[in-house]
Amino acid sequence: MPPVNEGTADLSDHRRPLVRAARFGALALAVITVVSLIGWGVARGMPGVWGVVVGAVIGGGFVLVTVGVTLATSRTDATTTMTVMMGSWLVKIVVLLIVLGVLRSMDFYDKAAFVTTLLLAMVATLGTETAGVVTTRTTSVGR
């Protein structure tokens, strides 16, 4: 039987749940993207493939950027973290609106593949990131 504390040296690292969330989210995004590429590529050809690529980049990127920003500011005070988070959220919304406005008039991608992959990517990355954070063992000090 291994020692009780073997492999627990990093349990006090407050960034550990975020790193795990990013890993789980990226893995989920990769799986959704590959499965969608196969499915929509067979069903709709190149427009389906482009719909999947654009949907995965927007849907998964939107969520994973949030984890990245949180990790980047995790060693700062709460005010700085919140300011950067809100600023990044506003930038993401503006970029999203611009991209969707540009894509609206284009027809190189399949809209059904785009929307389906976008929603699946967002739900999968959010769900797996949440699971990654919730199931991470960390040191906790109670009252």
C-alpha positions in Angstrom: 0.0 0.0 0.0 1.5 3.4 -1.0 2.1 6.1 1.7 -0.9 8.2 2.5 0.5 11.5 1.2 2.1 10.1 -1.9 1.3 12.3 -4.9 -0.4 15.0 -2.8 2.4 17.6 -2.8 0.4 20.0 -5.0 -2.9 19.8 -3.2 -2.3 23.3 -1.8 -2.0 24.9 -5.2 -5.0 27.0 -5.7 -4.6 26.9 -9.5 -4.9 23.1 -9.7 -8.7 23.1 -10.3 -8.4 25.6 -13.1 -5.6 23.7 -14.8 -7.7 20.5 -14.5 -10.7 22.4 -15.9 -8.8 23.7 -18.8 -7.4 20.2 -19.6 -10.9 18.6 -19.4 -12.5 21.4 -21.4 -9.9 21.2 -24.2 -10.2 17.4 -24.3 -14.0 17.7 -24.6 -13.7 20.3 -27.3 -11.3 18.1 -29.2 -13.7 15.1 -29.0 -16.8 17.1 -30.0 -14.8 18.7 -32.9 -13.6 15.3 -34.3 -17.0 13.6 -34.0 -18.7 16.6 -35.5 -16.2 16.9 -38.4 -16.8 13.2 -39.3 -20.6 13.5 -39.0 -21.1 16.8 -40.7 -18.4 16.1 -43.2 -20.2 13.0 -44.4 -23.6 14.6 -44.2 -22.9 18.0 -45.8 -19.4 17.9 -47.3 -17.1 20.9 -47.1 -19.8 23.4 -45.9 -20.4 21.0 -43.0 -16.7 20.8 -42.2 -16.4 24.6 -42.2 -19.5 24.9 -40.0 -18.0 22.6 -37.5 -14.6 24.4 -37.5 -16.2 27.8 -37.0 -18.6 26.6 -34.4 -15.9 24.8 -32.4 -13.6 27.8 -32.5 -16.3 30.2 -31.3 -18.1 27.9 -28.9 -15.0 26.2 -27.3 -12.8 29.2 -27.6 -15.3 31.5 -25.8 -15.3 29.2 -22.8 -11.6 28.2 -22.7 -10.5 31.8 -22.9 -12.4 32.4 -19.7 -10.4 29.7 -17.9 -7.2 31.0 -19.5 -7.9 34.6 -18.2 -8.7 33.2 -14.8 -5.4 31.2 -14.7 -3.5 34.3 -15.9 -4.8 36.4 -13.1 -4.9 33.8 -10.4 -2.0 35.2 -8.6 -3.3 38.8 -8.4 -5.8 40.3 -6.0 -9.5 39.9 -6.4 -10.1 43.4 -7.8 -7.6 42.9 -10.6 -8.9 39.4 -11.4 -12.5 40.7 -11.6 -11.5 43.7 -13.7 -9.6 41.6 -16.2 -12.4 39.0 -16.3 -15.1 41.6 -17.0 -12.9 43.3 -19.6 -12.2 40.0 -21.4 -15.9 39.2 -21.3 -16.7 42.5 -23.0 -14.0 41.9 -25.6 -15.3 38.4 -26.3 -18.9 39.7 -26.8 -17.7 42.5 -29.2 -15.6 40.0 -31.1 -18.5 37.5 -31.2 -20.9 40.1 -32.5 -18.4 41.2 -35.2 -17.7 37.6 -36.3 -21.4 36.7 -36.4 -22.1 39.8 -38.3 -19.5 39.0 -40.9 -20.5 35.3 -41.1 -24.2 36.2 -41.6 -23.7 37.2 -45.2 -21.4 34.3 -46.1 -22.4 30.9 -47.4 -19.2 28.8 -47.3 -20.4 27.0 -44.1 -23.4 24.9 -43.2 -25.5 26.9 -40.7 -26.9 23.7 -39.0 -23.4 22.3 -38.5 -22.3 25.6 -37.1 -25.1 26.1 -34.6 -25.1 22.4 -33.5 -21.3 22.4 -33.0 -21.3 25.8 -31.3 -23.9 24.6 -28.8 -22.3 21.2 -28.2 -18.9 22.8 -27.8 -20.2 25.3 -25.2 -22.1 22.7 -23.2 -19.4 20.1 -23.3 -16.6 22.5 -22.3 -18.7 24.1 -19.6 -19.8 20.7 -18.2 -16.3 19.1 -18.3 -14.7 22.2 -16.8 -17.2 22.2 -14.0 -16.6 18.5 -13.4 -12.9 19.2 -13.4 -13.1 21.9 -10.8 -15.6 20.1 -8.5 -13.7 16.8 -8.5 -10.3 18.2 -7.9 -8.7 17.3 -4.5 -7.4 20.4 -2.9 -6.4 21.5 0.6 -9.3 23.3 2.4 -9.1 25.0 5.7 -12.4 25.3 7.5 -13.5 27.4 10.5 
